[in-house]
């Protein structure tokens, strides 16, 4: 049996295969940190949690343990937001992470699950095509036709698995799911029960079970949550980074991590190049320059921190494969333009105006101005 076949049959990746995957689950990537936290964590843990709320907060926000081990920060921002999220998951209320695209909702959701349960893979991806089977359960129709309804013919969903095991289930883009499908969550969240009427039985959630959902406020009005469902959630709004330094720090850390995973042959980007990209995004996003002197038009896109990370990584790929390995303005220009100009007419005007009135006049930015004008 080949390695690929073995992986497919077992449903997970282990051993040497972990090192070959493009992106490891958080509990795999940060296994050493989680193990160190388990060693030193003597505080009270909610039922079925592998770490106490204090240790989960430390894992998310970073810090130095008493034994000198350094925990890297996964979320850079207001620690109170993480405390509210963690505390919510220790109660009978589900957690909704809400905010504009690119504010680390999925990232926080994954790391919360990794720290609390050691398993972030019980995931339901919300789309317009998500049906009740994805949330409740499905059927193996070949067996169903032969045997009729039976436990053997039941296809367990991530939600049902989380209830049976007392773990966290994750739902991405909750507002993308049709309203009638969203409502299947109401009984699960309020009664902690999933009825299976075909078998005249039910699944009752074990202690530790809860749900983390994400939604972005750009989708408001797509499939708004009913008031009955909203009452089952505590909502934590994740904002864009408050300060320039915080956003630069986030981008620098994620670029370094992704660069190692992608094995890009480029040098570590100079902090100044990261700061230039973040400055452009923040100024266009806020509609004003950092010094407050010049008002700007904003493009239609979100210009999130996640997009800034993508622009830098794209630039590193350009520098590594088609340049001398050092990230320069010419390597960033195409990625910057692609991230900003989503509408080829209106956004192009906004970007040109920014280049002419800000980038061209800013000391040390002539190279970036020329490079961006060349690709427009």
TAMOJO-V954302 format. One record per residue. N is the residue number from 1. RES is the residue in one letter. BURIAL is b if it has 24 or more other C-alpha atoms within 12 Angstrom, else e. D_LAST is the distance of its C-alpha to the last C-alpha in Angstrom with 1 decimal. Layout:
BEGIN
n: <N N>
res: <RES RES>
burial: <BURIAL BURIAL>
d_last: <D_LAST D_LAST>
END
This chain:
BEGIN
n: <1 2 3 4 5 6 7 8 9 10 11 12 13 14 15 16 17 18 19 20 21 22 23 24 25 26 27 28 29 30 31 32 33 34 35 36 37 38 39 40 41 42 43 44 45 46 47 48 49 50 51 52 53 54 55 56 57 58 59 60 61 62 63 64 65 66 67 68 69 70 71 72 73 74 75 76 77 78 79 80 81 82 83 84 85 86 87 88 89 90 91 92 93 94 95 96 97 98 99 100 101 102 103 104 105 106 107 108 109 110 111 112 113 114 115 116 117 118 119 120 121 122 123 124 125 126 127 128 129 130 131 132 133 134 135 136 137 138 139 140 141 142 143 144 145 146 147 148 149 150 151 152 153 154 155 156 157 158 159 160 161 162 163 164 165 166 167 168 169 170 171 172 173 174 175 176 177 178 179 180 181 182 183 184 185 186 187 188 189 190 191 192 193 194 195 196 197 198 199 200 201 202 203 204 205 206 207 208 209 210 211 212 213 214 215 216 217 218 219 220 221 222 223 224 225 226 227 228 229 230 231 232 233 234 235 236 237 238 239 240 241 242 243 244 245 246 247 248 249 250 251 252 253 254 255 256 257 258 259 260 261 262 263 264 265 266 267 268 269 270 271 272 273 274 275 276 277 278 279 280 281 282 283 284 285 286 287 288 289 290 291 292 293 294 295 296 297 298 299 300 301 302 303 304 305 306 307 308 309 310 311 312 313 314 315 316 317 318 319 320 321 322 323 324 325 326 327 328 329 330 331 332 333 334 335 336 337 338 339 340 341 342 343 344 345 346 347 348 349 350 351 352 353 354 355 356 357 358 359 360 361 362 363 364 365 366 367 368 369 370 371 372 373 374 375 376>
res: <X X X X X X X X X X X X X X X X X X X X X X X X X X X X X X X X X X X X X X X X X X X X X X X X X X X X X X X X X X X X X X X X X X X X X X X X X X X X X X X X X X X X X X X X X X X X X X X X X X X X X X X X X X X X X X X X X X X X X X X X X X X X X X X X X X X X X X X X X X X X X X X X X X X X X X X X X X X X X X X X X X X X X X X X X X X X X X X X X X X X X X X X X X X X X X X X X X X X X X X X X X X X X X X X X X X X X X X X X X X X X X X X X X X X X X X X X X X X X X X X X X X X X X X X X X X X X X X X X X X X X X X X X X X X X X X X X X X X X X X X X X X X X X X X X X X X X X X X X X X X X X X X X X X X X X X X X X X X X X X X X X X X X X X X X X X X X X X X X X X X X X X X X X X X X X X X X X X X X X X X X X X X X X X X X X X X X X X X>
burial: <e e e e e e e e e e e e b e e e e e e e e e e b b b b b b b e e b b e b b b e e b e e e b b e b b b b b b b b b b b b b b b b e e e e e e e b b b b b b b e e e b b b b b b b b b b e b b b b b b b b b b b b b b b b b b b b b b b b b b b b b b b b b b b b e e b b b b b b b b b b e e e e e e e e e e e e e e b b b b b b b b b b b b b b b b b b b b b b b b b b e b b b b b b e b b b e b b b e b e e e e e e b b b e e b b b b b b b b b b e e e e e b b b e e e b b e b b b b b b b b b b e e b e e b b b b b b b b b b b b b e e e e b b b b b b b b e b b b b b b b b b b b b b b b e b e e e e e e b b b b b b b b b b b b b b b b b b b b b b b b b e e e e e b b b b b b b b b b b b b b b b e e e e e b b e b b b b b b e e b b e e e e e b e b b b e b b b e e e>
d_last: <51.9 48.4 46.5 44.0 46.9 48.6 45.6 45.3 49.0 49.2 46.1 44.9 43.7 46.1 46.8 44.7 42.4 41.1 39.4 37.6 35.9 32.3 33.1 36.6 38.2 38.5 42.3 41.8 39.1 41.1 44.5 45.9 45.0 46.6 49.7 50.1 49.9 52.5 54.8 54.8 54.5 58.0 57.0 57.9 55.6 55.3 56.8 55.1 52.4 52.0 51.1 52.3 49.9 50.0 48.9 46.1 44.8 45.1 43.2 40.3 40.2 41.4 44.2 47.0 50.0 53.6 53.8 50.8 48.3 44.7 43.0 39.2 37.6 35.9 35.1 34.1 35.0 38.1 41.0 42.9 40.5 41.3 45.0 44.9 43.2 45.8 48.7 47.7 47.8 51.3 52.5 52.8 49.5 46.3 43.1 39.9 36.8 34.5 31.2 27.5 25.6 25.2 28.3 30.2 32.6 32.8 33.0 35.9 37.6 37.7 39.0 41.6 42.9 42.9 44.8 47.2 48.0 46.6 45.0 41.5 41.4 43.2 40.0 39.4 35.9 35.6 34.0 34.9 37.0 39.0 42.6 45.8 46.6 43.7 45.2 48.9 49.9 49.8 52.2 52.7 53.6 55.4 57.8 58.0 59.3 61.8 63.0 62.0 60.5 61.1 59.5 58.8 56.7 54.7 51.1 50.5 47.2 45.6 47.1 50.6 50.3 49.4 52.4 54.8 53.7 53.3 49.7 46.4 44.4 40.7 38.9 35.1 33.4 36.8 35.5 33.9 37.4 39.4 41.8 44.9 43.9 43.2 46.7 48.2 47.4 49.8 53.0 51.5 50.5 53.6 56.4 54.9 56.1 54.6 57.2 57.6 59.8 60.0 61.9 63.7 62.3 59.6 57.5 58.2 55.6 56.9 56.6 53.2 51.3 48.5 45.0 41.6 39.1 35.5 33.6 30.5 30.7 27.6 30.0 32.6 34.2 33.3 36.7 38.2 41.0 44.5 46.5 49.0 46.4 44.8 48.2 48.3 45.3 44.8 41.2 39.3 36.0 33.6 31.3 28.1 29.1 30.8 29.8 27.0 29.5 30.3 26.7 26.0 29.3 28.5 25.2 26.9 29.8 28.0 25.6 28.7 30.5 27.9 27.3 31.0 31.2 28.3 29.7 26.4 27.2 25.2 26.8 27.0 24.0 24.8 25.5 23.3 20.1 21.3 22.1 18.7 17.1 20.1 19.9 16.4 17.6 20.9 19.8 17.4 20.2 22.9 21.3 22.4 21.9 24.5 26.7 26.9 26.1 22.9 22.4 19.0 17.9 17.6 15.3 17.3 17.4 20.1 18.2 21.4 22.9 22.8 19.0 18.9 21.3 19.3 16.2 18.6 20.4 17.4 16.6 20.3 20.3 17.6 19.6 22.9 22.3 19.9 20.5 23.6 24.0 22.9 19.9 17.5 14.2 12.5 14.1 13.0 9.2 8.6 11.5 10.7 7.5 9.7 12.6 11.4 9.6 12.7 12.9 10.1 11.6 13.3 11.4 8.1 10.5 12.1 9.3 8.4 12.2 12.8 10.8 12.7 16.0 16.4 14.5 14.8 18.5 19.5 21.7 20.6 16.9 15.6 14.7 12.5 10.9 10.2 9.2 6.5 5.3 5.7 3.8 0.0>
END
